[in-house]
Amino acid sequence: MMVVLRPLAWMNTHVLRLGRRLGAVALALMVIVILTQVFCRYVLNNALAWPDEAARFLMLWLVAFMAPSAMRWGGFVAIDTLPNMLSRVPGLVLHLVLLCCALMVLLIALQHGYAHTFGFGGRFDSSSLRVPLEWFGGEGFKIKLRYMYGALLFCVAMLFVVTVELILRTFMTLISPATELPDTDEFAVAMGAGD
């Protein structure tokens, strides 16, 4: 089982590290877009059409990039009274059952994410977001909604992969508590060294 867990953990560490960097960029851009809208609306008295949708677009991708790391580190809101009251083995079994339930939900969410991204709704253009290639002598175009919906698909796919890793980690802890598991990169982020 460690033959599968080690490369999966290595891949997740590197993909999630890149995701956190991209998430930080998305957050910075979102702040710039919102401040631009505030300036134009209240100082220039001329509200722009695109910043609201651009901020939503960036927020969706911010969540898509950051949520898998939160899942891997146990950063989601959880009611853990019962698992903490149980002894080690029953607590791990309960954790394993809950992770398997989450995996089934994510499998269904993957199907929905794919259908939204590549289905009928993804073919439509954004109402206000466009790439202004006219500035460079080209022809501008509106951004397809599939790039917004793609955040859902990416997020759920990464949550699925992280959940598989967590299931393997929990199973290894259950059957062989002395086994040293691969690092989750959490300490490096807390200390500022990993990113």
Backbone hydrogen bonds, N-H to C=O, Kabsch-Sander energy under -0.5 kcal/mol:
donor,donor_aa,acceptor,acceptor_aa,energy
4,V,1,M,-0.8
5,L,1,M,-2.4
6,R,2,M,-2.5
8,L,4,V,-1.7
9,A,5,L,-3.1
10,W,6,R,-2.4
11,M,7,P,-2.6
12,N,8,L,-2.7
13,T,9,A,-2.5
14,H,10,W,-2.0
15,V,11,M,-2.9
16,L,12,N,-2.8
17,R,13,T,-1.6
18,L,14,H,-2.0
19,G,15,V,-2.4
20,R,16,L,-2.4
21,R,17,R,-1.7
22,L,18,L,-2.6
23,G,19,G,-2.6
24,A,20,R,-1.9
25,V,21,R,-1.9
26,A,22,L,-2.6
27,L,23,G,-2.3
28,A,24,A,-2.3
29,L,25,V,-2.7
30,M,26,A,-2.3
31,V,27,L,-2.2
32,I,28,A,-2.1
33,V,29,L,-2.7
34,I,30,M,-2.4
35,L,31,V,-2.6
36,T,32,I,-2.2
37,Q,33,V,-2.0
38,V,34,I,-2.4
39,F,35,L,-2.6
40,C,36,T,-2.7
41,R,37,Q,-2.7
42,Y,38,V,-2.7
43,V,39,F,-2.3
44,L,39,F,-1.6
46,N,40,C,-3.1
54,A,50,W,-2.4
55,A,51,P,-2.6
56,R,52,D,-1.8
57,F,53,E,-2.5
58,L,54,A,-2.5
59,M,55,A,-2.4
60,L,56,R,-2.5
61,W,57,F,-1.8
62,L,58,L,-2.3
63,V,59,M,-2.4
64,A,60,L,-2.2
65,F,61,W,-2.2
66,M,62,L,-2.0
67,A,63,V,-2.9
69,S,66,M,-0.6
70,A,66,M,-1.8
71,M,67,A,-2.6
72,R,68,P,-2.3
73,W,69,S,-1.9
74,G,70,A,-0.5
74,G,71,M,-0.9
75,G,70,A,-3.6
80,D,78,A,-0.9
84,N,80,D,-1.9
85,M,81,T,-1.4
85,M,82,L,-0.5
86,L,82,L,-1.5
91,G,87,S,-2.2
92,L,88,R,-2.3
93,V,89,V,-2.5
94,L,90,P,-2.4
95,H,91,G,-2.3
96,L,92,L,-2.5
97,V,93,V,-2.4
98,L,94,L,-2.5
99,L,95,H,-2.2
100,C,96,L,-2.1
101,C,97,V,-2.1
102,A,98,L,-2.4
103,L,99,L,-2.2
104,M,100,C,-1.8
105,V,101,C,-2.1
106,L,102,A,-2.6
107,L,103,L,-1.8
108,I,104,M,-1.6
109,A,105,V,-2.4
110,L,106,L,-2.3
111,Q,107,L,-1.4
112,H,108,I,-1.9
113,G,109,A,-2.9
114,Y,110,L,-2.4
115,A,111,Q,-2.4
116,H,112,H,-2.5
117,T,113,G,-2.3
118,F,114,Y,-2.7
119,G,115,A,-1.2
123,R,119,G,-0.5
123,R,120,F,-1.3
124,F,121,G,-1.1
126,S,143,I,-3.2
130,R,128,S,-0.5
131,V,141,F,-3.3
133,L,131,V,-2.0
135,W,132,P,-1.4
136,F,133,L,-1.5
137,G,134,E,-1.6
138,G,133,L,-2.7
140,G,138,G,-0.5
141,F,131,V,-1.4
143,I,129,L,-2.2
145,L,124,F,-3.0
146,R,122,G,-1.4
147,Y,144,K,-1.4
148,M,145,L,-1.2
149,Y,145,L,-2.7
150,G,146,R,-1.7
151,A,148,M,-1.3
152,L,148,M,-0.5
152,L,149,Y,-0.8
153,L,149,Y,-1.6
154,F,150,G,-2.8
155,C,151,A,-2.6
156,V,152,L,-2.6
157,A,153,L,-2.3
158,M,154,F,-2.5
159,L,155,C,-2.6
160,F,156,V,-2.3
161,V,157,A,-2.1
162,V,158,M,-2.6
163,T,159,L,-2.4
164,V,160,F,-2.1
165,E,161,V,-2.0
166,L,162,V,-2.5
167,I,163,T,-2.5
168,L,164,V,-2.3
169,R,165,E,-2.6
170,T,166,L,-2.7
171,F,167,I,-2.6
172,M,168,L,-2.5
173,T,169,R,-2.4
174,L,170,T,-2.0
175,I,171,F,-2.5
176,S,172,M,-2.6
179,T,176,S,-1.8
181,L,179,T,-0.6
189,V,185,D,-1.4
190,A,186,E,-2.4
191,M,187,F,-2.2
192,G,188,A,-0.7
192,G,189,V,-0.7
193,A,188,A,-2.1
194,G,188,A,-1.6
